[in-house]
Amino acid sequence: MEKNCLSHYAAYLRVERRLSKNTVAAYVADVAGLLAALDMPPEAVAAADVAAYLGGLSATVTKRSQARVLSALRSFFNWMVLEGERKDNPCDRVDAPKLGRYIPQVLSVEEVDAIIRVPGDTDAWKRDRAILEMLYGCGLRVSEACSLRISCVYLEERFVRIVGKGNKERLVPLGEMAAEAFSDWLAVRPEPQRPEYADFAFLNRFAAPLSRVSVFKMVKSRAAAAGVTKEISPHTFRHSFATHLIENGADLRVVQEMLGHESILTTEIYTHIDQRTWQKAVLEHHPRR
């Protein structure tokens, strides 16, 4: 019963909510974790059970992760209410962990340039450079880079068509450096392993689409080779892209469109990073320091 319930919930997330494959998997895993720990049918779960479960997680995961789990559970029980399987959502009576303002790690322009320009002349090096230029120059999510299609990159017109979260489409300008790196990669891109891979932009050494894990490892390796010691991920390039745009005077609404954020409140995080930058500069040069 539990497995069947989760299968129907996953279908709801995919079809009606139009969430990405990775988000669906994460939501279902969070709900499955609760049900396995409580060992009771979802119809019987009470608010106290959810609170106790989250409390147990506090020893192993961060408050932000606990909040994400609670969000997934709230979504699941809302679905049960919609389906008529429950009359209430037990998560409505559970307080979310108090979170501080999240400030993501950001690279300087010089650090981004150093990572992208790590010396090399192999085909894989050209591919990795193109990926990094797309992550930074277009503000792509790692999943968007991995699923990018050649037919969505318009080199002459200088824009990229991105299908992001929830299958929402956006158009992003393609800068000169990113366009050049992408063209260099296409010139050496191998024949795809299978016909259905023909339009995938980035292929691995087996001529199949790259995985998110491969891109994570590549970013870590290139950062180490460039002497960058910050703890970074592919998403760091997206954060850095947005921060540098705002530091250079870009309108917040423009950045929101570029990143594909549904709410401008999500984009506002980058104004806080910018404030942190100029605050540090002011304090360092203050006449009364």
C-alpha positions in Angstrom: 0.0 0.0 0.0 2.8 2.4 1.0 4.8 1.7 -2.2 1.6 2.2 -4.3 0.8 5.5 -2.5 4.3 6.9 -3.2 4.1 5.9 -6.8 0.8 7.8 -7.2 2.3 10.8 -5.4 5.3 10.8 -7.7 3.0 10.8 -10.7 1.2 13.8 -9.3 4.5 15.7 -8.8 5.6 14.9 -12.3 2.3 15.5 -14.2 0.4 18.1 -12.2 3.2 20.0 -10.4 5.6 19.5 -13.3 8.6 19.1 -11.0 11.9 17.9 -12.3 13.0 14.3 -12.1 15.5 15.1 -9.4 13.0 17.0 -7.3 10.4 14.3 -7.5 13.0 11.7 -6.4 14.0 13.9 -3.5 10.4 14.5 -2.3 9.5 10.8 -2.6 12.7 9.8 -0.7 11.9 12.2 2.1 8.4 10.8 2.5 9.6 7.2 2.3 12.1 8.0 5.1 9.3 9.2 7.4 7.0 6.3 6.7 9.9 3.8 7.2 10.9 5.4 10.5 7.4 5.5 11.9 6.3 2.1 10.5 2.7 3.2 10.2 0.3 4.0 7.3 0.4 7.7 6.1 -3.3 8.0 7.1 -2.3 7.5 10.8 0.6 10.0 11.0 0.0 12.8 13.5 1.7 16.1 14.0 3.6 14.8 17.0 5.0 11.9 14.9 6.3 14.4 12.3 7.8 16.6 14.9 9.5 13.7 16.6 10.9 12.5 13.3 12.3 15.9 12.4 13.8 16.1 15.9 15.6 12.8 15.4 17.1 14.2 12.2 18.6 17.2 14.0 21.6 15.1 15.1 22.6 14.3 11.5 21.4 17.0 9.2 21.3 20.8 9.1 18.3 23.0 9.9 18.1 23.8 6.3 17.8 20.1 5.4 15.2 19.6 8.1 13.2 22.5 6.6 13.5 20.9 3.2 12.2 17.5 4.5 9.3 19.3 6.2 8.4 21.0 3.0 8.4 17.6 1.2 6.2 16.1 3.9 3.8 19.0 3.8 3.5 18.6 0.0 2.8 14.9 0.4 0.0 15.3 3.0 -1.5 18.1 1.1 -1.8 15.7 -1.8 -3.4 13.1 0.5 -6.0 15.8 1.5 -6.7 16.5 -2.2 -7.1 12.8 -2.8 -9.5 12.5 0.1 -7.2 10.1 1.9 -7.0 12.5 4.9 -9.0 15.4 6.3 -6.0 17.3 7.6 -2.3 17.9 7.0 -0.3 17.0 10.2 2.6 19.3 9.1 0.4 22.4 9.5 0.9 22.0 13.2 4.7 21.5 13.1 7.0 24.5 13.3 9.8 24.8 10.7 13.4 25.2 12.0 14.5 28.8 12.4 16.9 29.5 9.6 19.4 32.3 9.2 19.7 34.1 5.9 21.5 31.8 3.5 24.5 33.4 1.8 26.0 31.1 -0.9 29.7 30.8 -1.6 30.8 33.1 -4.4 34.0 33.2 -6.5 35.7 36.4 -7.6 35.9 37.2 -11.3 39.6 36.3 -11.1 38.9 32.9 -9.5 36.3 32.1 -12.1 38.8 33.0 -14.9 41.6 31.0 -13.3 39.4 27.8 -13.1 38.1 28.2 -16.7 41.6 28.8 -18.0 43.3 25.8 -16.4 45.8 24.7 -19.1 45.0 21.8 -21.3 44.5 20.8 -24.9 42.6 17.5 -24.9 39.0 17.1 -26.2 37.8 16.6 -22.6 39.5 19.9 -21.6 37.6 21.7 -24.4 34.3 20.1 -23.2 35.0 21.1 -19.6 35.8 24.6 -20.6 32.6 24.9 -22.6 30.6 23.6 -19.6 32.2 26.1 -17.2 31.5 28.9 -19.6 27.9 27.9 -19.8 27.5 27.5 -16.0 29.0 30.9 -15.4 28.3 32.9 -18.6 24.6 31.8 -18.8 23.9 31.0 -15.1 22.9 27.4 -15.8 22.0 24.9 -13.1 24.1 21.7 -13.4 21.0 19.7 -14.5 20.4 22.3 -17.2 24.0 21.9 -18.5 23.8 18.1 -18.5 20.5 18.1 -20.4 21.5 21.0 -22.8 20.7 20.2 -26.4 22.8 21.4 -29.4 19.6 22.5 -31.1 18.9 24.9 -28.2 22.2 26.8 -28.6 21.9 29.5 -31.3 25.5 30.5 -31.9 24.9 33.1 -34.6 22.0 34.7 -32.8 23.9 34.5 -29.5 21.3 33.0 -27.2 20.5 29.7 -25.5 17.0 28.2 -24.9 16.9 26.6 -21.5 14.3 24.2 -20.2 14.6 24.6 -16.4 12.7 23.5 -13.3 9.1 22.5 -14.0 9.8 22.4 -17.7 9.7 26.2 -17.7 11.5 27.7 -20.7 13.7 30.8 -20.7 16.1 32.5 -23.2 19.5 33.4 -22.0 22.1 35.6 -23.9 25.2 33.8 -25.0 28.4 35.7 -24.5 31.4 35.7 -26.8 33.6 33.6 -24.6 30.9 31.0 -24.0 30.1 30.9 -27.7 33.7 30.4 -28.7 34.2 27.6 -26.1 31.1 25.8 -27.2 32.1 26.0 -30.9 35.6 24.6 -30.0 33.9 21.7 -28.2 31.5 21.0 -31.1 34.5 20.7 -33.5 35.9 17.7 -31.5 32.7 16.3 -30.0 32.6 12.5 -30.7 29.8 10.7 -32.5 27.1 9.8 -29.9 26.9 6.2 -28.7 23.2 5.9 -29.5 20.9 7.9 -31.8 18.9 9.3 -29.0 22.0 11.0 -27.7 22.6 12.9 -31.0 21.3 16.2 -29.7 22.9 16.2 -26.3 25.5 18.9 -26.1 27.9 17.4 -23.6 29.0 13.7 -23.9 31.4 11.7 -21.7 34.2 9.5 -22.8 31.7 6.7 -23.6 29.9 9.2 -26.0 26.9 9.2 -23.6 25.3 12.2 -21.8 27.3 13.5 -18.8 25.9 13.0 -15.3 25.7 15.6 -12.6 28.3 13.7 -10.6 30.8 13.9 -13.4 30.3 17.7 -13.6 30.7 18.0 -9.8 34.0 16.0 -10.0 35.3 18.1 -12.9 34.6 21.4 -11.1 36.4 20.2 -8.0 39.4 19.0 -10.0 39.6 22.2 -12.1 39.4 24.4 -8.9 42.2 22.5 -7.3 44.3 22.8 -10.4 43.7 26.5 -10.4 44.7 26.9 -6.7 41.2 27.9 -5.6 40.7 26.5 -2.1 37.0 27.6 -1.6 34.5 24.7 -1.2 32.6 25.0 -4.4 30.2 23.1 -6.7 28.8 23.7 -10.2 26.1 25.8 -8.6 28.8 28.2 -7.3 29.3 29.4 -10.9 25.6 30.3 -11.1 25.8 32.1 -7.8 28.9 34.0 -8.9 27.3 34.9 -12.3 24.3 36.5 -10.5 26.4 38.3 -7.9 28.8 39.7 -10.5 25.8 40.9 -12.6 24.3 42.8 -9.7 27.7 44.2 -8.6 28.0 45.6 -12.1 24.6 47.3 -11.9 22.2 44.8 -13.6 18.5 45.2 -12.7 17.2 42.6 -10.3 14.3 41.7 -12.6 16.8 41.0 -15.4 18.8 38.7 -13.2 15.6 37.0 -12.1 14.7 36.2 -15.8 18.2 35.0 -16.5 18.2 32.6 -13.6 14.7 31.4 -14.2 13.6 32.2 -10.6 9.8 32.0 -10.1 10.0 34.6 -7.3 12.1 37.7 -7.1 12.6 37.0 -3.4 14.9 34.1 -4.4 17.0 36.5 -6.5 17.2 39.1 -3.7 19.8 36.9 -2.0 22.4 38.3 -4.4 21.8 41.8 -3.2 22.8 40.7 0.3 26.0 39.3 -1.1 26.7 42.6 -2.8 26.0 44.5 0.4 28.4 42.3 2.2 31.1 43.1 -0.4 30.7 46.9 -0.2 30.3 46.8 3.6 33.7 45.1 3.8 35.3 47.6 1.5 33.9 50.5 3.5 35.1 49.2 6.8 38.6 48.4 5.4 39.0 52.0 4.1 37.0 53.8 6.8 39.0 56.8 8.2 38.1 55.9 11.8 38.9 52.2 11.6 
